[in-house]
Amino acid sequence: MATARISELLPTHIDPARAPVAFGKRALPRLMEELQCEELKSRQMALCSLCELLHNPEKAYEALHHGCLERLKVLLKDQDGFVRMKTSEVLHQLVTHSVGREGVLQNNMLSPLSELIDEPWDACREKVHGVFKMMSEFPAGVTSICSLGLVPRLVMKIPVECENIRELILSTLSGCMRLDARPALASDAVPVLKEQLQHPSAHIRRAASAATMAISVPAEGKVRVCEEKVVPVLVKLLSDDETEVRSNAAGALMYTSIITQGKYQALEAGAVPLLLRLIDSEDVASCAYALRALTCLAQAPSGRAQLIHNLPQLEERLCHPASIIQRAAATAIRVVSWTP
């Protein structure tokens, strides 16, 4: 029989950890007010609610319009660890939207955020590095990260961070080194990357191999990779179980084998048969990188002697549907078949 008794429990769809969201246009202004509240619980609940709202790009734009970033800049220095963590999570959610990335750069939010790199909370550091990774995928974000001088600090953090954060750092460095590899080279990043290339985690190897390819682009990077004996490690990764790792390793060898030292190190490590196996890969990037690396190796007499017997395999690539593979194969055939 039904009674008039009212339960003291909250309805199942109400989360007591989040602040109640006001209706309509009043929702975000109310949350902005609560972010400045002196009561810790109110700030925590407002941040939790804000995280949910910012999944919507329109809400992200509205939050920026109401001065969200100015309040978040203050909360990044809050004494409460949970507040700092949720604040970095809000920023991570914001930078998934183009309007959020523009706002973060315009308000110079990366500078105060970088102070949390040494935050004791793993969850907070993960969100912080998530923001840096997202920003490193865009030229303006990379420029900002490099201008703050963060690359040396990030390199130092790689060996000591947990795996999921380490992967984020390596991805951030890849973006930065594609713009300018000199700060990473000056920070002695090559030995650090060499160690990560041999990590048991496929995610770490993938991120490390991408970073190694980026650092191999400038001449100084090629020389350092050879000096640190990274080439044999890259050759070994040509047989990795992960497609992206194999592709990145082939790309790094493509750049490194441009110089004489890189050519002979790759040949001595047995790169030719492994690269020949990759040119039959369905992955276009792996095939293109492998063909270009073989072209570089064929410039050495010993490399040409190994490849001359594989011209039919190279000629098959001339019929590949991708024009980039056709051009790379034609160049490889021309270099391999050249006679003095």
C-alpha positions as CSV (number, residue, x, y, z in Angstrom):
1,M,0.0,0.0,0.0
2,A,1.4,3.4,-1.0
3,T,2.2,5.9,1.8
4,A,2.9,9.7,1.8
5,R,6.4,9.0,3.3
6,I,9.1,10.8,1.3
7,S,12.5,9.1,1.0
8,E,15.6,11.0,2.3
9,L,17.7,9.6,-0.6
10,L,18.5,11.7,-3.6
11,P,16.9,10.7,-6.9
12,T,19.2,8.3,-8.9
13,H,19.9,10.8,-11.6
14,I,21.4,13.4,-9.2
15,D,25.1,13.2,-8.5
16,P,25.8,14.6,-5.0
17,A,29.5,15.3,-6.1
18,R,28.3,17.9,-8.6
19,A,26.9,21.3,-8.1
20,P,23.3,21.8,-9.3
21,V,23.3,23.4,-12.6
22,A,21.0,26.4,-13.0
23,F,18.5,26.5,-15.9
24,G,19.3,28.0,-19.3
25,K,21.5,31.1,-19.7
26,R,22.0,31.3,-15.9
27,A,23.9,27.9,-15.7
28,L,27.4,29.0,-16.5
29,P,27.4,32.4,-14.7
30,R,26.2,30.6,-11.6
31,L,29.1,28.0,-11.9
32,M,31.6,30.9,-12.4
33,E,30.4,32.4,-9.2
34,E,30.8,29.1,-7.3
35,L,34.3,28.7,-8.7
36,Q,35.2,31.7,-6.6
37,C,33.4,30.5,-3.5
38,E,35.6,30.3,-0.3
39,E,34.0,27.0,0.6
40,L,36.1,24.2,-0.7
41,K,33.1,21.8,-1.3
42,S,31.4,24.4,-3.5
43,R,34.5,24.9,-5.7
44,Q,34.9,21.1,-6.1
45,M,31.3,20.5,-7.0
46,A,31.3,23.5,-9.5
47,L,34.4,22.0,-11.2
48,C,32.8,18.6,-11.5
49,S,29.7,20.1,-13.1
50,L,31.7,22.3,-15.4
51,C,33.7,19.3,-16.7
52,E,30.4,17.7,-17.8
53,L,29.1,20.8,-19.5
54,L,32.2,21.4,-21.5
55,H,31.7,18.3,-23.6
56,N,29.4,20.6,-25.6
57,P,31.4,23.1,-27.9
58,E,28.7,25.7,-27.4
59,K,29.0,25.5,-23.7
60,A,32.8,25.8,-24.1
61,Y,32.4,29.0,-26.0
62,E,29.9,30.3,-23.4
63,A,32.3,29.5,-20.6
64,L,35.1,31.4,-22.2
65,H,32.7,34.4,-22.7
66,H,32.0,34.4,-19.0
67,G,35.7,34.6,-18.0
68,C,36.2,30.9,-17.3
69,L,39.9,30.9,-17.9
70,E,40.6,33.8,-15.5
71,R,39.0,31.8,-12.7
72,L,40.8,28.5,-13.7
73,K,44.2,30.3,-13.6
74,V,43.6,31.1,-10.0
75,L,42.3,27.5,-9.2
76,L,45.5,26.0,-10.7
77,K,47.2,27.3,-7.6
78,D,44.5,26.2,-5.1
79,Q,45.8,24.5,-2.0
80,D,43.4,21.5,-2.5
81,G,44.8,18.8,-4.7
82,F,41.4,17.7,-6.0
83,V,40.7,21.3,-7.1
84,R,44.0,21.4,-9.0
85,M,43.3,18.1,-10.6
86,K,39.7,19.0,-11.7
87,T,40.9,22.4,-12.9
88,S,43.5,20.7,-15.2
89,E,40.7,18.3,-16.3
90,V,38.5,21.2,-17.3
91,L,41.4,22.7,-19.3
92,H,41.9,19.3,-20.9
93,Q,38.3,19.3,-21.9
94,L,38.4,22.8,-23.2
95,V,41.4,22.2,-25.5
96,T,39.5,19.5,-27.3
97,H,37.6,22.4,-28.9
98,S,39.2,24.9,-31.3
99,V,37.7,27.8,-29.4
100,G,39.2,26.4,-26.2
101,R,42.7,26.1,-27.7
102,E,42.6,29.7,-28.9
103,G,41.4,30.9,-25.5
104,V,44.2,28.9,-23.7
105,L,46.8,30.5,-25.9
106,Q,45.4,34.0,-25.7
107,N,45.3,33.9,-21.9
108,N,48.7,32.3,-21.6
109,M,47.3,29.4,-19.6
110,L,50.2,27.0,-20.4
111,S,52.6,28.9,-18.2
112,P,50.7,28.4,-14.9
113,L,49.7,24.9,-16.1
114,S,53.4,24.0,-16.5
115,E,53.9,24.6,-12.7
116,L,51.9,21.4,-12.1
117,I,54.4,19.2,-13.9
118,D,55.8,18.3,-10.5
119,E,52.3,17.9,-8.9
120,P,52.3,14.9,-6.5
121,W,48.9,13.7,-7.8
122,D,49.3,11.3,-10.7
123,A,45.8,12.0,-12.0
124,C,46.5,15.8,-12.0
125,R,49.8,15.3,-13.9
126,E,48.1,13.1,-16.4
127,K,45.5,15.8,-17.2
128,V,48.3,18.4,-17.4
129,H,50.3,16.4,-19.9
130,G,47.1,15.6,-21.8
131,V,46.7,19.4,-22.4
132,F,50.3,19.7,-23.6
133,K,49.9,16.7,-25.9
134,M,46.7,18.2,-27.4
135,M,48.3,21.6,-27.8
136,S,51.4,20.1,-29.4
137,E,49.3,18.8,-32.3
138,F,48.9,22.4,-33.5
139,P,51.6,24.8,-34.7
140,A,50.6,27.7,-32.4
141,G,50.5,25.3,-29.4
142,V,54.0,23.9,-30.2
143,T,55.4,27.5,-30.5
144,S,53.9,28.3,-27.1
145,I,55.3,25.2,-25.4
146,C,58.8,25.8,-26.9
147,S,58.8,29.4,-26.0
148,L,58.2,28.5,-22.4
149,G,61.3,26.4,-22.4
150,L,59.4,23.3,-21.4
151,V,61.2,20.8,-23.7
152,P,64.2,20.2,-21.3
153,R,61.9,19.7,-18.4
154,L,59.8,17.2,-20.4
155,V,62.9,15.2,-21.4
156,M,64.0,14.9,-17.8
157,K,60.5,13.7,-16.8
158,I,60.4,10.7,-19.3
159,P,62.4,8.2,-17.2
160,V,60.7,8.9,-13.9
161,E,57.0,9.1,-15.0
162,C,54.5,6.3,-15.0
163,E,53.7,4.7,-18.4
164,N,50.5,6.5,-19.3
165,I,52.1,9.9,-18.6
166,R,55.3,9.0,-20.2
167,E,53.5,8.2,-23.5
168,L,51.9,11.7,-23.3
169,I,55.2,13.4,-22.8
170,L,56.8,11.5,-25.7
171,S,53.9,12.5,-28.0
172,T,54.3,16.2,-26.9
173,L,58.0,16.1,-27.6
174,S,57.3,14.6,-31.1
175,G,55.2,17.6,-31.9
176,C,57.8,20.0,-30.5
177,M,60.7,18.4,-32.3
178,R,58.9,18.5,-35.6
179,L,59.1,22.3,-35.3
180,D,62.6,22.5,-33.7
181,A,64.6,19.6,-32.5
182,R,67.5,21.7,-31.1
183,P,66.2,22.1,-27.6
184,A,65.6,18.3,-27.3
185,L,69.1,17.6,-28.7
186,A,70.6,20.1,-26.3
187,S,68.8,18.3,-23.4
188,D,70.5,15.0,-24.4
189,A,67.2,13.4,-25.5
190,V,68.6,10.8,-27.8
191,P,69.9,8.4,-25.1
192,V,66.5,8.8,-23.3
193,L,64.6,7.9,-26.5
194,K,66.9,4.9,-27.1
195,E,65.9,3.5,-23.7
196,Q,62.2,4.0,-24.4
197,L,62.5,2.3,-27.8
198,Q,63.2,-0.9,-26.0
199,H,60.3,-0.6,-23.5
200,P,58.0,-3.6,-23.2
201,S,54.9,-1.4,-23.7
202,A,53.9,-1.0,-27.3
203,H,52.4,2.4,-26.5
204,I,55.7,3.6,-25.2
205,R,57.6,2.2,-28.2
206,R,55.2,3.8,-30.6
207,A,55.5,7.2,-29.0
208,A,59.3,6.9,-28.7
209,S,59.8,5.8,-32.3
210,A,57.7,8.7,-33.5
211,A,59.9,11.1,-31.4
212,T,63.1,9.4,-32.7
213,M,61.9,10.0,-36.3
214,A,61.3,13.6,-35.5
215,I,64.7,14.2,-33.9
216,S,66.4,12.5,-36.9
217,V,65.3,15.1,-39.3
218,P,68.0,17.8,-38.7
219,A,71.6,17.0,-39.5
220,E,72.7,17.2,-35.8
221,G,69.9,14.7,-34.9
222,K,71.1,12.2,-37.5
223,V,74.7,12.4,-36.1
224,R,73.5,12.0,-32.5
225,V,71.4,9.0,-33.4
226,C,74.4,7.3,-35.0
227,E,76.7,8.2,-32.1
228,E,74.4,6.8,-29.5
229,K,74.1,3.5,-31.6
230,V,70.3,3.9,-31.9
231,V,70.3,2.6,-35.5
232,P,70.6,-1.1,-34.5
233,V,67.6,-0.6,-32.1
234,L,65.6,0.9,-35.0
235,V,66.5,-2.0,-37.3
236,K,65.2,-4.4,-34.6
237,L,61.9,-2.5,-34.4
238,L,61.3,-3.2,-38.1
239,S,60.1,-6.6,-36.9
240,D,57.9,-5.2,-34.1
241,D,54.3,-6.5,-33.7
242,E,52.9,-3.0,-33.9
243,T,52.4,-1.5,-37.4
244,E,53.0,2.1,-36.2
245,V,56.2,1.1,-34.5
246,R,57.5,-0.5,-37.7
247,S,56.5,2.5,-39.7
248,N,58.1,5.0,-37.4
249,A,61.3,2.9,-37.2
250,A,61.5,2.8,-41.0
251,G,60.9,6.6,-41.1
252,A,63.7,7.2,-38.6
253,L,66.0,4.9,-40.6
254,M,65.0,6.8,-43.8
255,Y,66.3,10.1,-42.3
256,T,69.3,8.6,-40.5
257,S,70.6,6.7,-43.5
258,I,71.0,9.9,-45.5
259,I,74.4,10.3,-43.9
260,T,77.2,7.9,-44.5
261,Q,77.5,6.7,-40.9
262,G,73.8,6.0,-40.8
263,K,74.0,4.0,-44.0
264,Y,76.7,1.6,-42.8
265,Q,75.3,1.2,-39.4
266,A,71.9,0.2,-40.9
267,L,73.6,-2.2,-43.4
268,E,75.7,-3.8,-40.6
269,A,72.6,-4.3,-38.5
270,G,70.9,-6.2,-41.3
271,A,68.3,-3.6,-42.3
272,V,67.9,-4.5,-46.0
273,P,65.9,-7.8,-45.7
274,L,63.6,-6.3,-43.1
275,L,63.0,-3.2,-45.1
276,L,62.3,-5.4,-48.2
277,R,59.7,-7.1,-46.1
278,L,58.1,-3.8,-45.3
279,I,57.7,-2.7,-48.9
280,D,55.0,-5.4,-49.3
281,S,53.1,-3.9,-46.3
282,E,49.5,-2.7,-46.8
283,D,50.3,0.3,-44.7
284,V,51.2,3.1,-47.1
285,A,53.5,4.9,-44.7
286,S,55.5,1.8,-43.8
287,C,55.9,1.0,-47.5
288,A,57.0,4.6,-48.5
289,Y,59.4,4.9,-45.6
290,A,61.0,1.5,-46.4
291,L,61.4,2.3,-50.1
292,R,63.1,5.6,-49.3
293,A,65.3,4.1,-46.7
294,L,66.4,1.4,-49.2
295,T,67.1,4.2,-51.7
296,C,69.5,5.7,-49.3
297,L,71.2,2.4,-48.5
298,A,71.5,1.6,-52.2
299,Q,73.8,4.6,-52.5
300,A,76.5,2.6,-50.6
301,P,78.2,-0.1,-52.8
302,S,77.4,-2.9,-50.4
303,G,73.8,-1.8,-50.1
304,R,73.4,-1.8,-53.9
305,A,75.0,-5.2,-54.1
306,Q,72.4,-6.6,-51.8
307,L,69.5,-4.9,-53.5
308,I,70.4,-5.6,-57.2
309,H,68.9,-9.1,-56.9
310,N,65.6,-7.6,-55.6
311,L,64.7,-5.4,-58.5
312,P,61.7,-7.5,-59.5
313,Q,60.2,-7.0,-56.0
314,L,60.8,-3.2,-56.3
315,E,59.3,-3.1,-59.8
316,E,56.1,-4.7,-58.4
317,R,55.6,-1.5,-56.4
318,L,55.3,0.5,-59.6
319,C,51.8,-0.8,-59.9
320,H,50.8,0.3,-56.4
321,P,47.5,2.4,-56.3
322,A,49.2,5.1,-54.3
323,S,51.2,7.6,-56.3
324,I,53.6,8.2,-53.5
325,I,54.6,4.5,-53.5
326,Q,55.0,4.5,-57.3
327,R,57.4,7.5,-57.2
328,A,59.4,6.1,-54.3
329,A,59.7,2.7,-56.1
330,A,60.8,4.4,-59.3
331,T,63.5,6.4,-57.5
332,A,64.7,3.2,-55.6
333,I,64.9,1.3,-58.9
334,R,66.9,4.1,-60.5
335,V,69.4,4.2,-57.7
336,V,69.8,0.4,-57.3
337,S,70.2,-0.2,-61.1
338,W,72.8,2.7,-61.5
339,T,76.2,1.7,-62.7
340,P,79.3,3.8,-62.6
